[in-house]
Amino acid sequence: MMRRLLALSTLLAGLPFTVAHAEGTFSFQQTPGELPKTVAPETYVIDLETDPEHLTLKGQETIDVNVLTDAQDIVLNQAGLKLSTAILDGTHHATITQNDTAETATLHFEQAVSKGPHTLAISYTGPILKTPNGLYINDYTSAKGEKRRMLVTQFEVADARRMFPGWDEPAFKASFQLNVTLPFDDAAVSNMPIIGTTQQDTKTKRVSFAPTPRMSSYLLALVAGDMGAVHGGADGTDMSVYAPAGLEEQGRYALESAEKILPYYNTYFGVKYPLPKMDMLAIPGNYQAGAMENWGALTYIDNVLLFDPKNSTPRTRELIHEVVAHEMAHQWSGDLVTMGWWNNIWLNEGFASWMEIKVTDKLNPQWDIWPRQHDTREETMAIDALATTHPIQQTIHNVSEANSAFDSISYGKGELVIRMLEGWLGEDKFRDGMRAYMKAHAYGNATSQDLWNALSSTSGEDVAKVARSFTEQPGIPLVNVTSFCQNDQATYTLTQSRFTIHDPQAQPLTWSIPVVAGGPGLPSKTIVLGTEPVTITTPHCGAPFKLNLGESGYYRVAYDKNAFAALSASISKFSAVDRANLLGDQYALFRAGQAGLAPYLDLVDRLTTAHESDIAVLEEIIDRLETIDLYEIGNPVRDDFQAYARSRLAPVLARLGWDEKPHENVLDTMLRPSVISALGAFNDPKVTAEAKRRFALWKNNPASLRPDLVAAVTTIAMKNADEQTWAFMADKVRTTQATELKLRYFAALASATNPDLIRKTVELAYTGAIPNGRIARSLAVVAVSSENPDLVWQLVKEHEANIRPHLAPWSQDDFLATIAAHSNSPQVLAALQSDPWATKTTGSKIATAKAVNTINARQDAIRATQTQIHDWLSTHH
């Protein structure tokens, strides 16, 4: 799935930031969970009667179970359902007790149920939800302008229990045979092909799907509505992309991408995709997960699956490919082989995040995708350096904690650590280990240790020693480099420590770090750095010597004065990814208080003066300049800094121009909007004037502006918009049905800085213009883009009772913390910490602590930036 003023120690008290040390291979009885391991399901036959008009469902299910331990009570999950009867083996009626807080039902029998196979029959009723979780409705307007209602499921982490009672934990794998009564005209898709359709009456039909393979409950899926599809296939597997009727052709690019990805995965994993079909479904709007890997019925919010040539951008094309590749990778890592419990969610998400980039690079080398993962690295490490980070593999006690684990550590750090391991072991040995892992655990569950064992077996290396140091403890290693010159030979000594930001009480840790070192004219060398210092000798003192060549390692590097001077003087001789890597590490050292801001800005000066043109390097520079600019809010020197930032980027725009050139490199096409947006943010008068001119033309003729420039132009135009201009854009948000465009226009509105317009934008977000699944993140966009997060916090609190009913349960915990995290106000932080939601669940405690830590770290950076920037500008510009 593609998803502070109180003392930090007080906020963290009792929080489950515990490390899952000494994990073994998978054992059903030993794997964590909330349900007892006394009964395990084998097969479900589920009959549903849905009433989408009245939002109700009726269900009957027959479950073949294996009783592992004699017991009078059988405990299973339910959430929001009402169980009316439960009968064992056709004769034994259970007394049913439901615990809605624990989301369980206990079936009590007069006599103990004996070990062995039994059959359980349950009748129940429940609601169809409006929020995007469980079985829910998705109301939208069709391509013809007609109101439509779609049924959708979203079960991860623990919402299958909202559609049927069952063992809703990943270790309880079973086969599912689904039968469902639906409106007669609806197209219906589930994990497996349809095996029968029977007309019930003039309005309804009963659709039966083939039984699934053994899989976890959260992977079951059902989507039904007015849909069309484009069809294809690859390697003997039927493949389709479904979309709201009339939009199906926009799924053609995703289908063509999937047809190329599937053969690659079949070969890579050494296990052919096992289902007879793979359907991908575009869900219009009300879909919060982003995308979900339901086995054989992959669901996506429509803007990451549908490509509209008239309105989509090159970035959209790339995003679709990556997200399709991510969810398809899950068909093996996650679906075929599933983590035993949510403490290993990174096995699903980190691996799929790595594989999506790997296959995207293989099939689209022109996108230069690996160097551009520098952005993911910086975002991930910025979080991993804080006190509120957690190990990739952490102890998860309950569903609330499980939901909080779908974060940058599980996704981003998981991806980057896997890339490091592959680089260390070599592509072939790593692939062979993955093949052995898939074959050994197909249709079952696994732990991280199972993966390390497979990789060790094929590589001959002690993979667990290296991998566990990164997955079972939090944070980032810092490799310190000191240099010594004698007889024109340079000797570099490497030691390690822990890299932290705003964490003076951080526990000292040690990693086993695969380090790749070298430089122009020097042979590269790979070592594993442990607790003892390592020395490397190279010819020629003063020659540039760099660690983390190719940025394939998950660590920061700090060089002594002489080593850094040599690198700085020769930075343009390194590859683009190494230039970006040097920049990223140097700015991070500033954030950590281990270096000044000047060395970073000196590197920026050196590169931009040398006419830097690579997108990965320039977007690193843009991101950091924009961050510094935000830190300068309220500082008299901000105008001077913006003038400096404009001077660095204006030559880049002069090279690119506003309009796409014939036969232009696609990376330049992607870079142009970033440069224009940044110059607009830095109040470049020429860029602002040109953006407003193009905006005026676009208002009357949308075809006058290329799709990739719409976001940049409208955002600049809206920054200081008047009420009439705001109303024009707000009307486009309300009336535009395509999610890609709706969110693009809303993001432009969010940049308005007038307080009265901010109020209107916040109200627009939760009053129907934005689908439920995107309300929370849209409000967060307003908080950061308006440069007035305190007002957004105030408005959210005023209208919280109207907003929360639109949010899925798993997004409730961090809703307020996500808004407050953009503020620097002591009053906002105090209000967050005293709010009942701050301590309502374990997940909300975690979210609150993260917000506090983020803000305190940012305040350190603001003080350091404002202290240092004036002196640097006065001496350099």
PyMOL commands that set and color helices and strands:
alter all, ss='L'
color gray80, all
select helices_A, chain A and resi 8-12+160-162+217-219+248-269+302-304+314-330+342-363+365-367+371-384+399-404+408-425+427-441+448-459+463-471+549-551+561-569+571-573+576-591+598-609+615-631+638-656+666-681+685-700+702-704+707-719+723-735+739-749+755-766+772-785+789-798+800-806+809-811+815-820+826-834+836-839+842-876
alter helices_A, ss='H'
color red, helices_A
select strands_A, chain A and resi 39-51+56-67+71-77+82-88+92-93+95-99+104-113+116-127+134-141+147-154+175-183+187-190+194-199+204-209+222-225+227-234+237-244+277-283+291-292+297-301+337-339+444-446+476-486+489-499+513-519+522-529+534-539+546-547+556-559
alter strands_A, ss='S'
color yellow, strands_A
deselect
rebuild
show_as cartoon
